[in-house]
């Protein structure tokens, strides 16, 4: 997995490439937590994400809850068909903001 960070003022965009699985989900969670005090909104761009496991979905839900508690907007953009199906089958499409 490769994570590219882009700031636009206080808006953080994380471009995620590859796979979010049991091993790489910890890296994603760490990246988000390290930046938490520096952004006022977070967007994850899944354009180049090929796969997400249940461990990756867990990170998304934890992030959603944490940011909701802080009133920080969180959205996921450019979700492809395969990843979209995984999110939809888990029911997380009803919890997460996906555009």
Backbone as XML, in Angstrom:
<?xml version="1.0"?>
<chain id="A" units="angstrom">
  <residue number="1" name="UNK">
    <atom name="N" x="0.840" y="-1.173" z="0.000"/>
    <atom name="CA" x="0.000" y="0.000" z="0.000"/>
    <atom name="C" x="0.889" y="1.241" z="0.000"/>
  </residue>
  <residue number="2" name="UNK">
    <atom name="N" x="0.492" y="2.218" z="-0.755"/>
    <atom name="CA" x="1.182" y="3.505" z="-0.788"/>
    <atom name="C" x="0.175" y="4.580" z="-0.404"/>
  </residue>
  <residue number="3" name="UNK">
    <atom name="N" x="0.592" y="5.488" z="0.476"/>
    <atom name="CA" x="-0.255" y="6.598" z="0.905"/>
    <atom name="C" x="0.437" y="7.892" z="0.521"/>
  </residue>
  <residue number="4" name="UNK">
    <atom name="N" x="-0.280" y="8.736" z="-0.222"/>
    <atom name="CA" x="0.230" y="10.057" z="-0.583"/>
    <atom name="C" x="-0.639" y="11.089" z="0.119"/>
  </residue>
  <residue number="5" name="UNK">
    <atom name="N" x="0.001" y="11.979" z="0.881"/>
    <atom name="CA" x="-0.716" y="13.014" z="1.632"/>
    <atom name="C" x="-0.673" y="14.329" z="0.867"/>
  </residue>
  <residue number="6" name="UNK">
    <atom name="N" x="-1.831" y="14.968" z="0.780"/>
    <atom name="CA" x="-1.910" y="16.293" z="0.166"/>
    <atom name="C" x="-2.775" y="17.183" z="1.044"/>
  </residue>
  <residue number="7" name="UNK">
    <atom name="N" x="-2.206" y="18.313" z="1.437"/>
    <atom name="CA" x="-2.958" y="19.292" z="2.218"/>
    <atom name="C" x="-3.403" y="20.429" z="1.315"/>
  </residue>
  <residue number="8" name="UNK">
    <atom name="N" x="-4.634" y="20.877" z="1.525"/>
    <atom name="CA" x="-5.167" y="22.089" z="0.922"/>
    <atom name="C" x="-5.691" y="22.911" z="2.091"/>
  </residue>
  <residue number="9" name="UNK">
    <atom name="N" x="-4.839" y="23.759" z="2.624"/>
    <atom name="CA" x="-5.182" y="24.447" z="3.858"/>
    <atom name="C" x="-5.271" y="23.429" z="4.979"/>
  </residue>
  <residue number="10" name="UNK">
    <atom name="N" x="-6.427" y="23.360" z="5.615"/>
    <atom name="CA" x="-6.650" y="22.408" z="6.705"/>
    <atom name="C" x="-7.390" y="21.159" z="6.237"/>
  </residue>
  <residue number="11" name="UNK">
    <atom name="N" x="-7.532" y="20.995" z="4.908"/>
    <atom name="CA" x="-8.168" y="19.797" z="4.348"/>
    <atom name="C" x="-7.086" y="18.809" z="3.952"/>
  </residue>
  <residue number="12" name="UNK">
    <atom name="N" x="-7.199" y="17.580" z="4.453"/>
    <atom name="CA" x="-6.216" y="16.546" z="4.142"/>
    <atom name="C" x="-6.835" y="15.534" z="3.184"/>
  </residue>
  <residue number="13" name="UNK">
    <atom name="N" x="-6.106" y="15.281" z="2.101"/>
    <atom name="CA" x="-6.482" y="14.255" z="1.134"/>
    <atom name="C" x="-5.419" y="13.164" z="1.202"/>
  </residue>
  <residue number="14" name="UNK">
    <atom name="N" x="-5.862" y="11.926" z="1.434"/>
    <atom name="CA" x="-4.955" y="10.786" z="1.405"/>
    <atom name="C" x="-5.296" y="9.946" z="0.187"/>
  </residue>
  <residue number="15" name="UNK">
    <atom name="N" x="-4.343" y="9.834" z="-0.730"/>
    <atom name="CA" x="-4.512" y="8.974" z="-1.898"/>
    <atom name="C" x="-3.960" y="7.603" z="-1.526"/>
  </residue>
  <residue number="16" name="UNK">
    <atom name="N" x="-4.806" y="6.594" z="-1.621"/>
    <atom name="CA" x="-4.435" y="5.252" z="-1.200"/>
    <atom name="C" x="-4.291" y="4.374" z="-2.436"/>
  </residue>
  <residue number="17" name="UNK">
    <atom name="N" x="-3.134" y="3.734" z="-2.575"/>
    <atom name="CA" x="-2.872" y="2.835" z="-3.709"/>
    <atom name="C" x="-2.596" y="1.428" z="-3.195"/>
  </residue>
  <residue number="18" name="UNK">
    <atom name="N" x="-3.060" y="0.432" z="-3.944"/>
    <atom name="CA" x="-2.734" y="-0.957" z="-3.607"/>
    <atom name="C" x="-3.828" y="-1.639" z="-2.833"/>
  </residue>
  <residue number="19" name="UNK">
    <atom name="N" x="-3.458" y="-2.183" z="-1.670"/>
    <atom name="CA" x="-4.366" y="-2.983" z="-0.865"/>
    <atom name="C" x="-4.353" y="-2.507" z="0.586"/>
  </residue>
  <residue number="20" name="UNK">
    <atom name="N" x="-5.534" y="-2.491" z="1.198"/>
    <atom name="CA" x="-5.621" y="-2.292" z="2.644"/>
    <atom name="C" x="-6.027" y="-3.638" z="3.211"/>
  </residue>
  <residue number="21" name="UNK">
    <atom name="N" x="-5.071" y="-4.290" z="3.883"/>
    <atom name="CA" x="-5.326" y="-5.609" z="4.444"/>
    <atom name="C" x="-4.883" y="-5.623" z="5.905"/>
  </residue>
  <residue number="22" name="UNK">
    <atom name="N" x="-4.761" y="-6.805" z="6.477"/>
    <atom name="CA" x="-4.427" y="-6.933" z="7.898"/>
    <atom name="C" x="-3.136" y="-6.201" z="8.249"/>
  </residue>
  <residue number="23" name="UNK">
    <atom name="N" x="-2.144" y="-6.282" z="7.403"/>
    <atom name="CA" x="-0.850" y="-5.654" z="7.683"/>
    <atom name="C" x="-0.886" y="-4.155" z="7.391"/>
  </residue>
  <residue number="24" name="UNK">
    <atom name="N" x="-1.368" y="-3.772" z="6.222"/>
    <atom name="CA" x="-1.310" y="-2.361" z="5.820"/>
    <atom name="C" x="-2.361" y="-1.501" z="6.508"/>
  </residue>
  <residue number="25" name="UNK">
    <atom name="N" x="-3.424" y="-2.092" z="7.034"/>
    <atom name="CA" x="-4.451" y="-1.296" z="7.715"/>
    <atom name="C" x="-3.863" y="-0.572" z="8.921"/>
  </residue>
  <residue number="26" name="UNK">
    <atom name="N" x="-2.901" y="-1.199" z="9.580"/>
    <atom name="CA" x="-2.241" y="-0.562" z="10.727"/>
    <atom name="C" x="-1.473" y="0.681" z="10.292"/>
  </residue>
  <residue number="27" name="UNK">
    <atom name="N" x="-0.863" y="0.622" z="9.129"/>
    <atom name="CA" x="-0.133" y="1.771" z="8.593"/>
    <atom name="C" x="-1.095" y="2.922" z="8.290"/>
  </residue>
  <residue number="28" name="UNK">
    <atom name="N" x="-2.253" y="2.610" z="7.689"/>
    <atom name="CA" x="-3.245" y="3.641" z="7.390"/>
    <atom name="C" x="-3.750" y="4.285" z="8.674"/>
  </residue>
  <residue number="29" name="UNK">
    <atom name="N" x="-4.076" y="3.472" z="9.660"/>
    <atom name="CA" x="-4.569" y="3.998" z="10.932"/>
    <atom name="C" x="-3.525" y="4.903" z="11.577"/>
  </residue>
  <residue number="30" name="UNK">
    <atom name="N" x="-2.259" y="4.492" z="11.527"/>
    <atom name="CA" x="-1.171" y="5.292" z="12.095"/>
    <atom name="C" x="-1.042" y="6.634" z="11.369"/>
  </residue>
  <residue number="31" name="UNK">
    <atom name="N" x="-1.097" y="6.627" z="10.042"/>
    <atom name="CA" x="-1.001" y="7.869" z="9.250"/>
    <atom name="C" x="-2.121" y="8.845" z="9.632"/>
  </residue>
  <residue number="32" name="UNK">
    <atom name="N" x="-3.340" y="8.332" z="9.742"/>
    <atom name="CA" x="-4.480" y="9.184" z="10.096"/>
    <atom name="C" x="-4.294" y="9.748" z="11.497"/>
  </residue>
  <residue number="33" name="UNK">
    <atom name="N" x="-3.927" y="8.897" z="12.444"/>
    <atom name="CA" x="-3.759" y="9.350" z="13.830"/>
    <atom name="C" x="-2.635" y="10.361" z="13.974"/>
  </residue>
  <residue number="34" name="UNK">
    <atom name="N" x="-1.557" y="10.209" z="13.203"/>
    <atom name="CA" x="-0.439" y="11.156" z="13.277"/>
    <atom name="C" x="-0.837" y="12.536" z="12.760"/>
  </residue>
  <residue number="35" name="UNK">
    <atom name="N" x="-1.755" y="12.584" z="11.825"/>
    <atom name="CA" x="-2.171" y="13.854" z="11.228"/>
    <atom name="C" x="-3.395" y="14.457" z="11.904"/>
  </residue>
  <residue number="36" name="UNK">
    <atom name="N" x="-4.006" y="13.747" z="12.845"/>
    <atom name="CA" x="-5.322" y="14.097" z="13.391"/>
    <atom name="C" x="-5.431" y="15.542" z="13.859"/>
  </residue>
  <residue number="37" name="UNK">
    <atom name="N" x="-4.449" y="16.068" z="14.470"/>
    <atom name="CA" x="-4.522" y="17.453" z="15.004"/>
    <atom name="C" x="-4.241" y="18.510" z="13.934"/>
  </residue>
  <residue number="38" name="UNK">
    <atom name="N" x="-3.859" y="18.080" z="12.737"/>
    <atom name="CA" x="-3.460" y="19.037" z="11.707"/>
    <atom name="C" x="-4.530" y="19.311" z="10.651"/>
  </residue>
  <residue number="39" name="UNK">
    <atom name="N" x="-5.630" y="18.560" z="10.644"/>
    <atom name="CA" x="-6.642" y="18.771" z="9.606"/>
    <atom name="C" x="-8.015" y="19.046" z="10.187"/>
  </residue>
  <residue number="40" name="UNK">
    <atom name="N" x="-8.836" y="19.731" z="9.370"/>
    <atom name="CA" x="-10.219" y="20.019" z="9.747"/>
    <atom name="C" x="-11.206" y="19.239" z="8.898"/>
  </residue>
  <residue number="41" name="UNK">
    <atom name="N" x="-10.719" y="18.521" z="7.894"/>
    <atom name="CA" x="-11.534" y="17.565" z="7.133"/>
    <atom name="C" x="-10.584" y="16.551" z="6.509"/>
  </residue>
  <residue number="42" name="UNK">
    <atom name="N" x="-11.113" y="15.331" z="6.315"/>
    <atom name="CA" x="-10.304" y="14.244" z="5.775"/>
    <atom name="C" x="-11.042" y="13.587" z="4.623"/>
  </residue>
  <residue number="43" name="UNK">
    <atom name="N" x="-10.325" y="13.418" z="3.520"/>
    <atom name="CA" x="-10.851" y="12.698" z="2.365"/>
    <atom name="C" x="-9.876" y="11.590" z="2.008"/>
  </residue>
  <residue number="44" name="UNK">
    <atom name="N" x="-10.410" y="10.385" z="1.839"/>
    <atom name="CA" x="-9.614" y="9.263" z="1.347"/>
    <atom name="C" x="-9.980" y="9.045" z="-0.110"/>
  </residue>
  <residue number="45" name="UNK">
    <atom name="N" x="-8.995" y="9.041" z="-0.983"/>
    <atom name="CA" x="-9.201" y="8.808" z="-2.412"/>
    <atom name="C" x="-8.813" y="7.366" z="-2.715"/>
  </residue>
  <residue number="46" name="UNK">
    <atom name="N" x="-9.826" y="6.569" z="-3.089"/>
    <atom name="CA" x="-9.621" y="5.145" z="-3.350"/>
    <atom name="C" x="-9.490" y="4.837" z="-4.836"/>
  </residue>
  <residue number="47" name="UNK">
    <atom name="N" x="-9.178" y="5.823" z="-5.659"/>
    <atom name="CA" x="-9.092" y="5.614" z="-7.100"/>
    <atom name="C" x="-8.155" y="4.463" z="-7.466"/>
  </residue>
  <residue number="48" name="UNK">
    <atom name="N" x="-7.034" y="4.341" z="-6.757"/>
    <atom name="CA" x="-6.046" y="3.311" z="-7.062"/>
    <atom name="C" x="-6.006" y="2.198" z="-6.026"/>
  </residue>
  <residue number="49" name="UNK">
    <atom name="N" x="-7.076" y="2.095" z="-5.232"/>
    <atom name="CA" x="-7.164" y="1.011" z="-4.255"/>
    <atom name="C" x="-7.729" y="-0.224" z="-4.939"/>
  </residue>
  <residue number="50" name="UNK">
    <atom name="N" x="-7.039" y="-1.329" z="-4.813"/>
    <atom name="CA" x="-7.438" y="-2.580" z="-5.478"/>
    <atom name="C" x="-8.253" y="-3.496" z="-4.585"/>
  </residue>
  <residue number="51" name="UNK">
    <atom name="N" x="-8.051" y="-3.420" z="-3.255"/>
    <atom name="CA" x="-8.696" y="-4.362" z="-2.341"/>
    <atom name="C" x="-8.727" y="-3.766" z="-0.943"/>
  </residue>
  <residue number="52" name="UNK">
    <atom name="N" x="-9.789" y="-4.078" z="-0.195"/>
    <atom name="CA" x="-9.862" y="-3.716" z="1.218"/>
    <atom name="C" x="-10.406" y="-4.917" z="1.982"/>
  </residue>
  <residue number="53" name="UNK">
    <atom name="N" x="-9.732" y="-5.279" z="3.067"/>
    <atom name="CA" x="-10.148" y="-6.417" z="3.885"/>
    <atom name="C" x="-11.005" y="-5.920" z="5.049"/>
  </residue>
  <residue number="54" name="UNK">
    <atom name="N" x="-11.460" y="-6.857" z="5.872"/>
    <atom name="CA" x="-12.242" y="-6.486" z="7.055"/>
    <atom name="C" x="-11.408" y="-5.627" z="8.009"/>
  </residue>
  <residue number="55" name="UNK">
    <atom name="N" x="-10.101" y="-5.852" z="8.050"/>
    <atom name="CA" x="-9.229" y="-5.022" z="8.888"/>
    <atom name="C" x="-9.216" y="-3.578" z="8.383"/>
  </residue>
  <residue number="56" name="UNK">
    <atom name="N" x="-9.222" y="-3.404" z="7.058"/>
    <atom name="CA" x="-9.294" y="-2.067" z="6.472"/>
    <atom name="C" x="-10.627" y="-1.406" z="6.749"/>
  </residue>
  <residue number="57" name="UNK">
    <atom name="N" x="-11.699" y="-2.176" z="6.652"/>
    <atom name="CA" x="-13.027" y="-1.639" z="6.954"/>
    <atom name="C" x="-13.109" y="-1.190" z="8.411"/>
  </residue>
  <residue number="58" name="UNK">
    <atom name="N" x="-12.466" y="-1.944" z="9.283"/>
    <atom name="CA" x="-12.446" y="-1.579" z="10.706"/>
    <atom name="C" x="-11.782" y="-0.217" z="10.902"/>
  </residue>
  <residue number="59" name="UNK">
    <atom name="N" x="-10.695" y="0.030" z="10.190"/>
    <atom name="CA" x="-10.009" y="1.325" z="10.285"/>
    <atom name="C" x="-10.938" y="2.449" z="9.825"/>
  </residue>
  <residue number="60" name="UNK">
    <atom name="N" x="-11.689" y="2.208" z="8.751"/>
    <atom name="CA" x="-12.623" y="3.231" z="8.257"/>
    <atom name="C" x="-13.694" y="3.558" z="9.289"/>
  </residue>
  <residue number="61" name="UNK">
    <atom name="N" x="-14.241" y="2.526" z="9.924"/>
    <atom name="CA" x="-15.287" y="2.748" z="10.925"/>
    <atom name="C" x="-14.728" y="3.439" z="12.159"/>
  </residue>
  <residue number="62" name="UNK">
    <atom name="N" x="-13.563" y="3.036" z="12.607"/>
    <atom name="CA" x="-12.923" y="3.689" z="13.755"/>
    <atom name="C" x="-12.653" y="5.158" z="13.432"/>
  </residue>
  <residue number="63" name="UNK">
    <atom name="N" x="-12.157" y="5.420" z="12.228"/>
    <atom name="CA" x="-11.881" y="6.791" z="11.808"/>
    <atom name="C" x="-13.171" y="7.602" z="11.762"/>
  </residue>
  <residue number="64" name="UNK">
    <atom name="N" x="-14.233" y="7.025" z="11.191"/>
    <atom name="CA" x="-15.523" y="7.713" z="11.118"/>
    <atom name="C" x="-16.001" y="8.092" z="12.522"/>
  </residue>
  <residue number="65" name="UNK">
    <atom name="N" x="-15.951" y="7.157" z="13.450"/>
    <atom name="CA" x="-16.411" y="7.428" z="14.809"/>
    <atom name="C" x="-15.572" y="8.514" z="15.472"/>
  </residue>
  <residue number="66" name="UNK">
    <atom name="N" x="-14.254" y="8.383" z="15.356"/>
    <atom name="CA" x="-13.349" y="9.354" z="15.971"/>
    <atom name="C" x="-13.588" y="10.758" z="15.417"/>
  </residue>
  <residue number="67" name="UNK">
    <atom name="N" x="-13.716" y="10.862" z="14.097"/>
    <atom name="CA" x="-13.910" y="12.176" z="13.484"/>
    <atom name="C" x="-15.302" y="12.724" z="13.762"/>
  </residue>
  <residue number="68" name="UNK">
    <atom name="N" x="-16.309" y="11.867" z="13.829"/>
    <atom name="CA" x="-17.652" y="12.322" z="14.212"/>
    <atom name="C" x="-17.622" y="12.945" z="15.598"/>
  </residue>
  <residue number="69" name="UNK">
    <atom name="N" x="-16.910" y="12.300" z="16.532"/>
    <atom name="CA" x="-16.795" y="12.817" z="17.894"/>
    <atom name="C" x="-16.145" y="14.195" z="17.924"/>
  </residue>
  <residue number="70" name="UNK">
    <atom name="N" x="-15.271" y="14.460" z="16.953"/>
    <atom name="CA" x="-14.569" y="15.746" z="16.871"/>
    <atom name="C" x="-15.250" y="16.733" z="15.918"/>
  </residue>
  <residue number="71" name="UNK">
    <atom name="N" x="-16.391" y="16.324" z="15.323"/>
    <atom name="CA" x="-17.104" y="17.135" z="14.319"/>
    <atom name="C" x="-16.217" y="17.479" z="13.126"/>
  </residue>
  <residue number="72" name="UNK">
    <atom name="N" x="-15.423" y="16.511" z="12.696"/>
    <atom name="CA" x="-14.539" y="16.687" z="11.541"/>
    <atom name="C" x="-15.127" y="15.905" z="10.371"/>
  </residue>
  <residue number="73" name="UNK">
    <atom name="N" x="-15.392" y="16.572" z="9.240"/>
    <atom name="CA" x="-15.931" y="15.860" z="8.066"/>
    <atom name="C" x="-14.960" y="14.804" z="7.541"/>
  </residue>
  <residue number="74" name="UNK">
    <atom name="N" x="-15.530" y="13.662" z="7.125"/>
    <atom name="CA" x="-14.761" y="12.540" z="6.603"/>
    <atom name="C" x="-15.526" y="11.941" z="5.434"/>
  </residue>
  <residue number="75" name="UNK">
    <atom name="N" x="-14.844" y="11.813" z="4.289"/>
    <atom name="CA" x="-15.488" y="11.206" z="3.132"/>
    <atom name="C" x="-14.489" y="10.353" z="2.366"/>
  </residue>
  <residue number="76" name="UNK">
    <atom name="N" x="-15.042" y="9.444" z="1.576"/>
    <atom name="CA" x="-14.251" y="8.571" z="0.720"/>
    <atom name="C" x="-14.708" y="8.825" z="-0.708"/>
  </residue>
  <residue number="77" name="UNK">
    <atom name="N" x="-13.746" y="9.040" z="-1.613"/>
    <atom name="CA" x="-14.084" y="9.345" z="-2.997"/>
    <atom name="C" x="-13.440" y="8.328" z="-3.945"/>
  </residue>
  <residue number="78" name="UNK">
    <atom name="N" x="-13.948" y="8.312" z="-5.168"/>
    <atom name="CA" x="-13.381" y="7.498" z="-6.254"/>
    <atom name="C" x="-13.275" y="6.013" z="-5.909"/>
  </residue>
  <residue number="79" name="UNK">
    <atom name="N" x="-14.346" y="5.474" z="-5.351"/>
    <atom name="CA" x="-14.372" y="4.051" z="-5.000"/>
    <atom name="C" x="-14.693" y="3.242" z="-6.249"/>
  </residue>
  <residue number="80" name="UNK">
    <atom name="N" x="-13.816" y="2.287" z="-6.580"/>
    <atom name="CA" x="-14.040" y="1.463" z="-7.769"/>
    <atom name="C" x="-15.040" y="0.344" z="-7.468"/>
  </residue>
  <residue number="81" name="UNK">
    <atom name="N" x="-15.413" y="-0.401" z="-8.480"/>
    <atom name="CA" x="-16.432" y="-1.436" z="-8.354"/>
    <atom name="C" x="-16.117" y="-2.514" z="-7.340"/>
  </residue>
  <residue number="82" name="UNK">
    <atom name="N" x="-14.908" y="-3.050" z="-7.374"/>
    <atom name="CA" x="-14.536" y="-4.139" z="-6.464"/>
    <atom name="C" x="-14.563" y="-3.691" z="-5.012"/>
  </residue>
  <residue number="83" name="UNK">
    <atom name="N" x="-13.915" y="-2.584" z="-4.727"/>
    <atom name="CA" x="-13.877" y="-2.064" z="-3.359"/>
    <atom name="C" x="-15.280" y="-1.618" z="-2.947"/>
  </residue>
  <residue number="84" name="UNK">
    <atom name="N" x="-16.014" y="-1.009" z="-3.864"/>
    <atom name="CA" x="-17.379" y="-0.577" z="-3.589"/>
    <atom name="C" x="-18.277" y="-1.746" z="-3.199"/>
  </residue>
  <residue number="85" name="UNK">
    <atom name="N" x="-18.111" y="-2.877" z="-3.877"/>
    <atom name="CA" x="-18.897" y="-4.070" z="-3.553"/>
    <atom name="C" x="-18.590" y="-4.566" z="-2.146"/>
  </residue>
  <residue number="86" name="UNK">
    <atom name="N" x="-17.322" y="-4.563" z="-1.775"/>
    <atom name="CA" x="-16.930" y="-5.001" z="-0.435"/>
    <atom name="C" x="-17.553" y="-4.089" z="0.617"/>
  </residue>
  <residue number="87" name="UNK">
    <atom name="N" x="-17.486" y="-2.791" z="0.395"/>
    <atom name="CA" x="-18.058" y="-1.833" z="1.342"/>
    <atom name="C" x="-19.572" y="-2.012" z="1.407"/>
  </residue>
  <residue number="88" name="UNK">
    <atom name="N" x="-20.196" y="-2.200" z="0.261"/>
    <atom name="CA" x="-21.647" y="-2.363" z="0.219"/>
    <atom name="C" x="-22.088" y="-3.667" z="0.896"/>
  </residue>
  <residue number="89" name="UNK">
    <atom name="N" x="-21.391" y="-4.770" z="0.624"/>
    <atom name="CA" x="-21.759" y="-6.056" z="1.229"/>
    <atom name="C" x="-21.624" y="-6.030" z="2.750"/>
  </residue>
  <residue number="90" name="UNK">
    <atom name="N" x="-20.705" y="-5.213" z="3.253"/>
    <atom name="CA" x="-20.511" y="-5.101" z="4.697"/>
    <atom name="C" x="-21.572" y="-4.206" z="5.333"/>
  </residue>
  <residue number="91" name="UNK">
    <atom name="N" x="-22.282" y="-3.436" z="4.489"/>
    <atom name="CA" x="-23.274" y="-2.492" z="4.999"/>
    <atom name="C" x="-22.668" y="-1.164" z="5.411"/>
  </residue>
  <residue number="92" name="UNK">
    <atom name="N" x="-21.359" y="-1.024" z="5.236"/>
    <atom name="CA" x="-20.683" y="0.192" z="5.661"/>
    <atom name="C" x="-20.997" y="1.383" z="4.756"/>
  </residue>
  <residue number="93" name="UNK">
    <atom name="N" x="-21.560" y="1.122" z="3.578"/>
    <atom name="CA" x="-21.955" y="2.226" z="2.698"/>
    <atom name="C" x="-23.065" y="3.058" z="3.318"/>
  </residue>
  <residue number="94" name="UNK">
    <atom name="N" x="-23.754" y="2.517" z="4.314"/>
    <atom name="CA" x="-24.812" y="3.247" z="5.009"/>
    <atom name="C" x="-24.271" y="4.067" z="6.171"/>
  </residue>
  <residue number="95" name="UNK">
    <atom name="N" x="-23.026" y="3.790" z="6.563"/>
    <atom name="CA" x="-22.394" y="4.466" z="7.686"/>
    <atom name="C" x="-21.389" y="5.508" z="7.219"/>
  </residue>
  <residue number="96" name="UNK">
    <atom name="N" x="-20.628" y="5.160" z="6.192"/>
    <atom name="CA" x="-19.569" y="6.036" z="5.674"/>
    <atom name="C" x="-20.113" y="6.978" z="4.617"/>
  </residue>
  <residue number="97" name="UNK">
    <atom name="N" x="-19.469" y="8.122" z="4.459"/>
    <atom name="CA" x="-19.809" y="9.057" z="3.390"/>
    <atom name="C" x="-18.950" y="8.727" z="2.183"/>
  </residue>
  <residue number="98" name="UNK">
    <atom name="N" x="-19.605" y="8.199" z="1.146"/>
    <atom name="CA" x="-18.889" y="7.784" z="-0.062"/>
    <atom name="C" x="-19.419" y="8.596" z="-1.224"/>
  </residue>
  <residue number="99" name="UNK">
    <atom name="N" x="-18.498" y="9.249" z="-1.930"/>
    <atom name="CA" x="-18.884" y="10.081" z="-3.091"/>
    <atom name="C" x="-18.192" y="9.595" z="-4.320"/>
  </residue>
</chain>
